[in-house]
């Protein structure tokens, strides 16, 4: 049965602009694909493995062909289980606000866990890096309090959209749709509502064909 994984990266609950737009997409998707499963991974409510000392040691022992300790094996297993959950999805939706021109730390933590050599990407001296998570679409729903329109002076500060699109491509995603809702703060509540409505309409269209 096809599965969609929604990775949600805001702690603001129903006040989250990115979550509200994501829910519009998911509603249309579920209506268009009633037999598919949809699961939301709330990064601020569910646990994400810490990429701490034991995980790092275990990782590099694998890379250098050395045996892991039992503690390292247990720590690394949490990483591989998280990756297996991610790669089992046929479609991936990420909804995230912009924090300090980039992404929330919990989303970065999740990315640092799942982006691993031999599991989500490979490397060879002849061909370079190759993404291993292929043949499935991804959608990004990104909310920002300010405006970062391409070609403007503020665009250089946008480390949210370029990073997320780049890291998804790096691990193999070729079909990426991005919906941006901005500004949610800069020009007041009326403009914020207008931009939310516009993004929601786009999300509904994407949801029907995602």
C-alpha positions as CSV (number, residue, x, y, z in Angstrom):
1,X,0.0,0.0,0.0
2,X,1.5,3.4,-1.0
3,X,2.6,5.5,1.9
4,X,3.1,9.3,2.4
5,X,5.4,10.5,5.2
6,X,4.8,14.0,6.4
7,X,7.7,15.4,8.3
8,X,6.4,18.4,10.4
9,X,9.0,20.7,11.9
10,X,7.1,23.5,13.8
11,X,6.4,23.5,17.5
12,X,3.5,26.0,17.1
13,X,0.7,23.6,16.6
14,X,-2.4,24.9,14.7
15,X,-0.8,28.4,14.7
16,X,1.9,27.1,12.3
17,X,1.5,28.5,8.8
18,X,3.4,25.6,7.3
19,X,1.2,23.1,9.0
20,X,-2.0,24.7,7.9
21,X,-0.8,24.6,4.3
22,X,0.4,21.0,4.7
23,X,-3.0,20.0,6.0
24,X,-4.7,21.4,2.9
25,X,-2.4,19.3,0.7
26,X,-2.9,16.2,2.8
27,X,-6.7,16.6,2.7
28,X,-6.7,16.7,-1.1
29,X,-4.2,13.9,-1.3
30,X,-6.3,11.6,0.9
31,X,-9.4,12.3,-1.1
32,X,-7.6,11.6,-4.4
33,X,-5.8,8.5,-2.9
34,X,-8.1,7.0,-0.3
35,X,-6.3,3.7,-0.1
36,X,-2.9,5.2,0.7
37,X,-1.5,5.6,4.2
38,X,-0.5,9.0,5.5
39,X,1.7,9.4,8.6
40,X,2.9,12.6,10.2
41,X,6.2,12.6,12.0
42,X,6.0,15.6,14.4
43,X,9.7,16.4,15.1
44,X,8.8,18.4,18.2
45,X,6.5,15.7,19.7
46,X,8.3,12.5,18.7
47,X,11.8,11.4,19.5
48,X,14.6,11.7,17.0
49,X,17.9,9.8,17.7
50,X,20.7,11.9,19.1
51,X,23.7,11.9,16.9
52,X,26.1,11.7,19.8
53,X,29.4,10.1,20.7
54,X,28.3,6.4,20.4
55,X,26.6,7.0,17.1
56,X,29.5,8.8,15.6
57,X,32.0,6.2,16.8
58,X,29.8,3.4,15.5
59,X,29.5,5.1,12.1
60,X,33.2,5.6,11.6
61,X,33.9,2.0,12.8
62,X,31.6,0.8,10.0
63,X,33.3,3.1,7.5
64,X,36.7,1.7,8.5
65,X,35.7,-1.9,8.7
66,X,36.1,-2.2,12.5
67,X,33.8,-3.9,14.9
68,X,31.3,-1.9,16.9
69,X,30.8,-2.2,20.7
70,X,27.4,-3.3,21.9
71,X,26.6,0.3,22.9
72,X,27.6,1.5,19.5
73,X,25.5,-1.1,17.8
74,X,22.4,-0.1,19.8
75,X,23.0,3.6,19.1
76,X,23.6,2.9,15.4
77,X,20.5,0.7,15.2
78,X,18.3,3.7,16.1
79,X,19.8,5.5,13.1
80,X,19.2,2.7,10.7
81,X,15.6,2.3,12.0
82,X,14.9,6.0,11.4
83,X,16.4,5.7,7.9
84,X,14.3,2.6,7.2
85,X,11.2,4.5,8.2
86,X,12.1,7.4,5.9
87,X,13.0,5.3,2.9
88,X,9.8,3.1,3.2
89,X,7.7,6.1,2.2
90,X,6.6,6.4,-1.4
91,X,6.2,10.2,-1.1
92,X,7.7,12.7,1.3
93,X,6.2,16.0,2.5
94,X,8.2,18.4,4.7
95,X,6.6,21.4,6.3
96,X,8.8,23.8,8.1
97,X,9.1,27.4,9.2
98,X,12.3,29.5,8.7
99,X,14.3,29.9,11.9
100,X,17.2,32.4,11.7
101,X,17.2,32.3,7.9
102,X,17.5,28.4,8.0
103,X,15.5,25.5,9.5
104,X,14.6,24.5,13.0
105,X,17.2,22.5,14.9
106,X,15.0,19.4,15.2
107,X,14.7,19.2,11.4
108,X,18.4,19.6,11.0
109,X,18.9,16.8,13.6
110,X,16.6,14.5,11.6
111,X,18.5,15.3,8.4
112,X,21.8,14.6,10.0
113,X,20.5,11.2,11.2
114,X,19.1,10.1,7.8
115,X,21.8,11.3,5.4
116,X,24.3,8.5,5.8
117,X,26.7,6.9,3.4
118,X,25.7,3.5,1.9
119,X,22.1,4.0,3.3
120,X,20.8,7.2,1.6
121,X,23.8,8.1,-0.6
122,X,26.9,6.4,-2.0
123,X,30.3,7.7,-3.2
124,X,32.9,6.4,-5.7
125,X,36.0,8.1,-7.0
126,X,34.8,7.5,-10.5
127,X,31.3,8.8,-10.3
128,X,31.3,10.9,-7.2
129,X,28.2,11.1,-5.0
130,X,25.0,9.2,-5.9
131,X,21.7,9.5,-4.1
132,X,20.0,6.2,-3.2
133,X,16.5,7.5,-2.3
134,X,15.1,7.6,-5.8
135,X,11.9,7.2,-7.8
136,X,9.6,9.1,-5.5
137,X,8.4,12.7,-5.3
138,X,8.9,15.2,-2.4
139,X,7.1,18.4,-1.5
140,X,8.3,21.2,0.7
141,X,6.0,23.7,2.4
142,X,8.0,26.6,3.8
143,X,6.8,29.5,5.9
144,X,8.8,32.7,6.5
145,X,8.0,35.8,8.5
146,X,9.9,37.9,6.0
147,X,10.3,38.0,2.2
148,X,13.2,36.4,0.4
149,X,12.2,36.8,-3.2
150,X,14.8,35.6,-5.8
151,X,16.7,38.6,-7.2
152,X,16.3,40.8,-4.2
153,X,18.9,41.7,-1.6
154,X,17.2,39.6,1.0
155,X,17.4,36.4,-1.1
156,X,21.0,35.8,-0.1
157,X,19.8,35.3,3.5
158,X,17.5,32.4,2.5
159,X,19.3,29.3,3.8
160,X,16.0,27.4,4.2
161,X,14.7,26.6,0.7
162,X,18.1,26.1,-1.0
163,X,19.4,23.8,1.7
164,X,16.3,21.6,1.8
165,X,16.1,21.3,-1.9
166,X,19.8,20.6,-2.2
167,X,19.9,17.9,0.5
168,X,16.9,16.1,-1.0
169,X,18.5,16.1,-4.4
170,X,21.8,14.9,-2.8
171,X,20.1,11.7,-1.5
172,X,18.3,11.1,-4.8
173,X,15.0,13.1,-5.0
174,X,14.6,14.5,-8.5
175,X,10.9,15.5,-8.4
176,X,10.6,18.3,-5.8
177,X,7.7,20.7,-5.5
178,X,8.2,23.8,-3.2
179,X,5.4,26.0,-1.9
180,X,6.4,29.1,0.0
181,X,4.1,31.2,2.2
182,X,5.7,34.6,2.9
183,X,5.6,37.1,4.5
184,X,3.7,35.9,7.6
185,X,4.9,38.8,9.8
186,X,6.6,41.6,7.8
187,X,3.6,43.2,6.2
188,X,0.9,42.6,8.7
189,X,-2.0,40.2,9.2
190,X,-4.0,41.0,6.1
191,X,-1.0,40.3,3.8
192,X,-0.2,37.2,5.8
193,X,-3.7,35.9,5.3
194,X,-3.6,36.6,1.6
195,X,-0.3,34.7,1.3
196,X,-1.7,31.9,3.3
197,X,-4.7,31.6,1.1
198,X,-2.5,31.6,-2.0
199,X,-0.2,28.9,-0.7
200,X,-3.2,26.9,0.5
201,X,-4.7,27.0,-3.0
202,X,-1.4,25.8,-4.5
203,X,-1.2,23.0,-1.9
204,X,-4.6,21.7,-2.8
205,X,-3.6,21.5,-6.5
206,X,-0.4,19.7,-5.6
207,X,-2.2,17.3,-3.2
208,X,-4.5,16.1,-6.0
209,X,-1.6,15.1,-8.2
210,X,1.2,14.3,-5.7
